[in-house]
Amino acid sequence: MVNNSKIKKRSCPLCNKSFNNNILSYKSNPWKLTKCECSFVYMPEVPVYERMKKEFSWERNFSEKEVVSPKKRARRFIKALLKRDKLKSLLYRFCNEGEILDIGCGSGAKFENISNKYIPYGIDISEESAREANEVFKIRGGEAVCAPSTEVLDRFGENKFSGAILRAYLEHEHDPFEVLKNLKYTLKNDAHAIIKVPNYGSLNRRVRGNKWCGFRFPDHVNQFTPKTLLTMVSNANYEVVKFNFFDYLPTSDNMWMVVKPKA
């Protein structure tokens, strides 16, 4: 039994309808997924933000849950060598130099091989990750803060950032629509946001079932398909700049999107 003071009940993040009883078979007690009438899949009960700072922080649960064999580690290493850095490629293509906001920045490691023409700012709910990122970002003239994004986005002011990164973030966020809506005001007129989320519509999810890599309870609280991701960014008043078939292949566990605020 979960202490009710430590969980938050929420409506559908896409259409805001109240919780329905369409519980899916994918679950890890006491956490469960439901599919709304609008087709969005989400957790109706989530840990309160305070629990995400330490108890359910990404780095703690990832290291505790995943056991990586030497063989699997070798495959990942080879794959990383051969694979193009898609985030870096999209950032250089779509974002002008200047201050970049990384929401869900983790330890800030992704900026290690990114040009110094970008000044990193970050937000992360994990205390440990935000502290590490702040040390990295300060050297480059930026900073990172530990807080829910919904509470701190307005502190940056309007028209500040040349771009934003939301890589492996929206699936964790309790209020993804609110974050997308508030993010617009911190972006410059010509700024773009780069989004990456697990693809719930992938064939691999159907094949692997409960063992699919996109299921991480209780920190993956939203599950996007290409259709629901498009609907959410459109409702938040963004224009989709890049989201073609190769960005959400049915054989891929992830999908990428580039958007910009509508004029």
C-alpha positions, 0 to 999 in steps of 0.5 A, spaced: 500 500 500 502 506 498 502 512 502 497 517 499 501 523 501 506 520 497 502 520 490 499 524 486 493 523 482 492 526 475 488 527 469 490 525 462 496 530 460 493 530 453 486 531 454 485 533 461 479 528 462 479 525 469 482 518 470 478 512 467 478 505 469 481 502 462 487 499 466 492 496 461 496 489 463 503 493 463 504 494 470 508 494 476 505 494 483 503 499 485 504 503 479 499 502 473 498 505 466 491 507 463 489 508 456 485 515 455 479 515 451 483 520 447 488 514 446 494 517 450 497 512 455 499 514 462 500 513 469 494 516 473 498 515 480 505 518 480 510 519 485 510 526 488 516 530 485 519 530 492 520 523 491 523 524 484 529 528 487 532 522 491 528 516 492 526 515 484 532 519 481 533 516 474 541 515 476 539 511 482 534 507 479 537 505 472 544 503 476 540 499 481 535 495 476 539 494 470 544 489 470 549 489 463 553 483 461 560 484 458 557 482 452 551 487 452 556 492 454 561 491 448 555 491 443 553 498 446 560 500 445 560 498 438 553 501 436 555 508 439 562 508 435 558 507 429 552 511 430 551 518 428 550 523 434 543 525 432 542 530 438 548 534 436 547 533 429 540 536 430 542 542 435 547 544 430 542 544 424 536 547 428 539 551 433 543 558 433 549 559 438 547 562 444 544 559 451 541 553 450 536 550 455 536 542 457 530 540 460 532 533 464 539 535 463 541 529 468 549 530 469 550 535 463 554 529 460 551 530 453 555 537 453 562 534 453 562 534 446 558 539 444 561 546 441 562 552 446 558 556 442 552 553 446 552 556 453 548 550 457 542 551 462 539 545 465 533 543 469 533 536 473 529 533 478 534 529 481 539 533 486 545 529 485 544 530 477 543 537 478 549 538 482 553 535 477 550 538 471 551 545 475 558 544 476 559 542 468 555 548 466 558 553 470 565 552 467 561 554 460 557 560 463 551 557 464 547 553 470 543 548 472 537 548 477 534 542 481 526 543 481 520 541 477 520 544 470 513 547 472 516 551 477 522 554 474 521 556 467 518 563 468 524 564 472 529 565 466 524 570 463 522 571 456 526 570 449 532 568 453 534 561 449 536 560 442 534 552 443 531 547 448 533 540 449 528 535 451 531 528 450 528 523 454 524 528 459 517 528 457 516 521 459 518 523 466 514 529 466 507 529 470 505 535 466 508 535 460 503 539 456 504 545 461 512 545 460 511 545 453 506 551 453 511 555 458 517 553 455 515 557 449 516 564 452 523 562 454 525 561 447 527 566 442 522 567 436 527 563 431 529 558 436 527 550 436 526 545 441 529 538 440 524 532 443 526 525 444 521 520 447 520 512 447 515 510 441 510 506 445 507 505 438 513 501 436 513 494 434 518 492 439 513 494 444 508 489 442 513 483 441 517 484 448 510 486 452 512 488 459 520 487 458 520 493 453 525 498 454 520 504 454 517 501 461 520 504 467 516 504 473 515 509 476 519 514 472 516 513 465 509 516 467 507 518 460 507 513 453 507 517 447 505 514 440 507 519 434 500 521 433 499 523 441 506 526 441 504 530 434 497 532 438 500 535 444 505 539 441 500 542 436 495 543 442 501 547 446 502 551 439 508 549 436 509 548 429 513 541 427 519 542 423 522 535 423 518 529 424 518 524 418 518 517 417 525 516 419 524 519 426 519 514 428 520 508 425 516 502 427 522 498 428 525 503 433 524 504 440 525 512 440 522 517 436 525 524 435 522 531 433 524 538 432 519 544 433 518 551 434 513 556 437 508 558 432 508 565 430 
